[in-house]
């Protein structure tokens, strides 16, 4: 059951990334995209918490975990975008994705999880798949600013707060759904402020006689695709937290990290993009890795 939940988390979270790409292709506003994502994500976790009867926010550990995971999720996305402004995506995405190694290390050393040789081999293939999928050989691997190195390190650490934090709360037997509700709610407040402050910068002025108005299309586009993305973000992280509660984090985390392949497949199907050699290899490694960890 945990294996199905882990695979489902990667698929749903990958669809989140794909819909975010659709917004980007349609020139949607990024702050409004993230605002919409965290709004529907917050709603999803709230409804889920009410349904399972876990929306009791009187435990300080739930609030602390929600804040830490929220910082990891929200600020991780911000730092990731900043890093993309200062360096190649072919290096930024794979290096930040290596935070999964920290989750594996924590699961094995702190929580005493044991890995068989086939499982360890499968984990290596899954991590290799997650890394290869973002590499583009034609992209110049030049670093524009030295601060890129610090941004990549910080971004990887922040995403570890999200991915590894859910493993810690699962081991503490805390309900992850209200924790994710708090984390998404805090991120929604942050991106609401960011969206408002960047509205005029994102929108183009349109002169209508003596009156200057602003084209709200980028904001609407970003918000609408963000609202859709948030539904799948909620579903993906909800399944990821369930998989962590039921199965070994040392295997669940690498499976979850392959969500980038869903973005690639979606781009091939919708935008007729062609798979690169490395992306093709990544797909084969994904299936081989899933088979090995399930043996």
C-alpha positions in Angstrom: 0.0 0.0 0.0 2.8 2.4 0.9 4.4 1.7 -2.5 1.2 2.7 -4.4 0.9 5.8 -2.3 4.5 6.8 -3.0 4.2 6.3 -6.7 0.9 8.2 -6.6 2.5 11.1 -4.8 5.1 11.4 -7.5 2.5 11.4 -10.2 0.2 14.0 -8.6 3.1 16.3 -7.6 4.5 16.0 -11.1 1.2 17.2 -12.5 1.6 20.2 -10.2 4.9 21.0 -11.9 3.4 20.4 -15.3 0.5 22.9 -14.7 3.0 25.4 -13.4 4.9 25.0 -16.7 1.6 25.6 -18.6 1.2 28.8 -16.7 4.8 29.8 -17.6 4.2 29.0 -21.3 1.1 31.2 -21.2 3.1 34.0 -19.5 1.3 33.8 -16.3 2.4 35.8 -13.3 4.6 33.6 -11.0 3.5 35.3 -7.7 -0.1 34.8 -8.6 0.6 31.2 -9.7 2.1 30.4 -6.3 -0.7 32.3 -4.5 -3.3 30.1 -6.3 -1.3 27.0 -5.6 -1.1 27.6 -1.9 -4.8 28.7 -1.7 -6.3 25.5 -3.0 -3.7 23.5 -1.3 -4.7 25.1 2.0 -8.3 24.4 1.3 -7.6 20.7 0.4 -5.7 20.1 3.7 -8.3 21.9 5.7 -11.1 19.7 4.3 -9.0 16.6 4.7 -8.2 17.4 8.3 -11.9 18.0 9.1 -12.9 14.7 7.4 -10.3 12.7 9.4 -11.0 14.7 12.6 -7.4 15.9 13.0 -7.9 19.6 12.7 -7.0 20.2 16.4 -4.4 23.0 16.5 -3.8 23.0 20.3 -0.5 21.1 20.1 2.5 23.4 19.8 4.5 20.7 18.0 2.0 20.8 15.2 2.4 24.5 14.8 6.2 24.3 15.0 6.3 21.6 12.4 3.8 23.5 10.2 6.0 26.6 10.3 9.2 24.7 9.6 7.7 22.7 6.7 5.9 25.9 5.4 9.2 27.8 5.3 10.8 24.8 3.5 8.0 24.7 0.9 7.3 28.4 0.3 10.8 29.8 0.6 12.2 26.8 -1.2 10.2 27.8 -4.2 11.3 31.4 -3.9 15.0 30.4 -3.6 14.7 28.0 -6.5 13.4 30.7 -8.8 16.2 33.1 -7.6 18.7 30.4 -8.4 17.3 30.0 -11.9 17.9 33.7 -12.5 21.6 33.2 -11.7 22.5 29.9 -13.1 21.4 27.1 -15.6 18.3 25.0 -14.9 20.3 21.9 -15.9 22.3 22.2 -12.8 19.9 24.0 -10.4 17.1 21.5 -10.4 19.2 18.3 -10.1 21.4 19.7 -7.4 18.5 20.9 -5.3 16.8 17.6 -5.8 19.7 15.9 -4.0 18.1 16.9 -0.7 16.6 13.4 -1.0 20.0 12.0 0.0 19.6 13.8 3.3 16.2 12.2 3.9 17.7 8.8 3.1 20.6 9.4 5.4 18.3 10.5 8.2 16.0 7.5 7.7 18.9 5.0 7.9 21.1 6.6 10.6 18.5 8.1 13.0 15.5 5.9 12.5 17.4 2.6 11.9 15.9 1.7 8.5 17.7 -1.2 6.8 18.1 -1.5 3.1 18.6 -4.7 1.1 21.0 -4.7 -1.8 18.2 -4.7 -4.3 16.5 -1.8 -2.6 19.8 0.2 -2.4 20.4 -0.4 -6.1 16.8 0.7 -6.9 17.3 3.9 -4.8 20.5 4.7 -6.7 18.6 4.3 -10.0 15.7 6.5 -8.8 18.0 9.3 -7.7 20.0 9.1 -11.0 16.7 9.3 -12.9 15.6 12.4 -10.9 18.9 14.1 -11.6 19.2 13.2 -15.3 15.7 14.4 -16.2 16.5 18.1 -15.8 19.9 18.1 -17.5 20.0 19.7 -21.0 23.2 19.1 -22.9 22.6 22.1 -25.2 22.2 24.5 -22.3 25.4 26.4 -21.5 26.5 25.5 -18.0 27.7 28.9 -17.1 27.2 30.4 -13.6 26.2 34.1 -13.9 26.7 34.9 -10.2 28.7 33.4 -7.4 25.7 33.7 -5.2 24.1 30.9 -7.2 26.1 28.3 -5.2 24.7 29.7 -2.0 21.2 29.7 -3.4 21.4 26.1 -4.5 22.7 25.0 -1.1 20.0 27.0 0.7 17.2 25.8 -1.6 18.2 22.1 -1.1 18.2 22.6 2.6 14.8 24.3 2.5 13.3 21.4 0.5 14.8 19.0 3.0 12.8 20.8 5.7 9.7 19.9 3.7 10.5 16.4 2.6 12.5 15.3 5.6 10.2 17.3 8.0 7.3 15.1 7.1 9.4 12.0 7.9 10.2 13.4 11.3 6.6 14.2 12.1 5.5 10.8 10.9 8.0 9.2 13.3 6.7 11.4 16.1 3.2 10.0 15.3 1.9 13.5 14.6 -1.0 14.0 12.1 0.7 15.4 9.0 -2.5 16.8 7.4 -3.0 19.7 9.9 0.7 20.3 9.7 0.5 20.7 6.0 -2.6 22.8 6.4 -0.6 25.3 8.6 2.4 25.2 6.3 0.3 26.0 3.2 -1.8 28.6 5.0 1.3 30.5 6.0 2.7 30.3 2.5 -0.6 31.5 1.1 -0.4 34.7 3.3 3.2 35.3 2.1 2.4 34.9 -1.6 -0.7 37.0 -1.3 1.5 39.9 -0.1 4.0 39.1 -2.9 1.3 39.1 -5.5 -0.1 42.4 -4.4 3.3 44.1 -4.3 4.3 42.9 -7.7 1.0 43.4 -9.5 2.0 46.6 -11.3 5.4 45.3 -12.1 3.9 42.2 -13.7 1.1 43.9 -15.5 1.6 45.9 -18.7 0.1 49.5 -18.8 -2.6 50.0 -21.4 -3.5 53.6 -22.4 -7.2 54.2 -22.9 -7.6 57.8 -23.7 -6.5 59.8 -20.7 -6.8 56.8 -18.4 -4.1 54.3 -17.9 -5.2 50.8 -17.0 -3.3 47.6 -16.6 -3.5 44.3 -18.4 -4.6 41.8 -15.8 -4.2 38.8 -18.1 -0.8 37.6 -16.6 -2.2 37.8 -13.1 -5.4 35.9 -14.0 -3.5 33.3 -16.0 -1.1 32.7 -13.2 -3.8 32.6 -10.5 -6.1 30.2 -12.4 -3.3 27.7 -13.3 -2.1 28.1 -9.7 -5.5 27.1 -8.3 -5.4 24.0 -10.5 -1.8 23.2 -9.5 -2.7 23.5 -5.8 -5.2 20.7 -6.1 -2.5 18.3 -7.3 0.1 19.7 -4.9 -2.3 18.9 -2.0 -2.9 15.4 -3.4 0.8 14.7 -4.0 2.0 15.8 -0.5 -1.0 14.1 1.2 0.0 10.8 -0.4 3.6 11.4 0.3 2.9 11.9 4.0 0.7 8.7 4.0 3.5 6.7 2.3 6.0 8.0 5.0 3.7 6.9 7.8 3.3 3.4 6.3 6.6 2.7 4.6 10.4 3.3 4.8 11.4 7.0 4.2 14.6 5.8 2.6 12.6 4.4 -0.3 9.5 6.6 -0.3 11.6 9.8 -0.7 13.5 8.7 -3.8 10.3 7.6 -5.5 8.7 11.0 -4.7 11.8 12.8 -6.1 11.0 11.4 -9.6 8.0 13.7 -10.1 10.0 15.7 -12.6 9.5 12.9 -15.1 5.8 13.6 -15.1 6.5 17.1 -16.3 8.6 15.7 -19.1 6.0 13.2 -20.2 3.3 16.0 -20.1 5.5 18.3 -22.2 6.0 15.5 -24.8 2.2 14.8 -25.0 0.9 18.4 -24.9 3.7 20.5 -26.4 5.2 17.9 -28.7 8.6 18.3 -27.1 11.1 15.6 -28.0 12.7 13.5 -25.4 16.4 14.1 -25.1 18.8 11.1 -24.8 19.3 11.8 -21.0 15.5 12.0 -20.4 15.0 8.7 -22.2 17.7 7.1 -20.0 16.0 8.7 -17.0 12.7 7.0 -17.9 14.3 3.6 -18.2 16.1 4.2 -14.8 12.8 5.1 -13.2 11.1 1.8 -14.2 14.2 -0.2 -13.3 14.5 1.5 -9.9 10.8 1.0 -9.1 11.1 -2.7 -9.9 14.2 -3.2 -7.8 12.7 -1.4 -4.7 9.6 -3.5 -5.0 11.4 -6.9 -5.2 
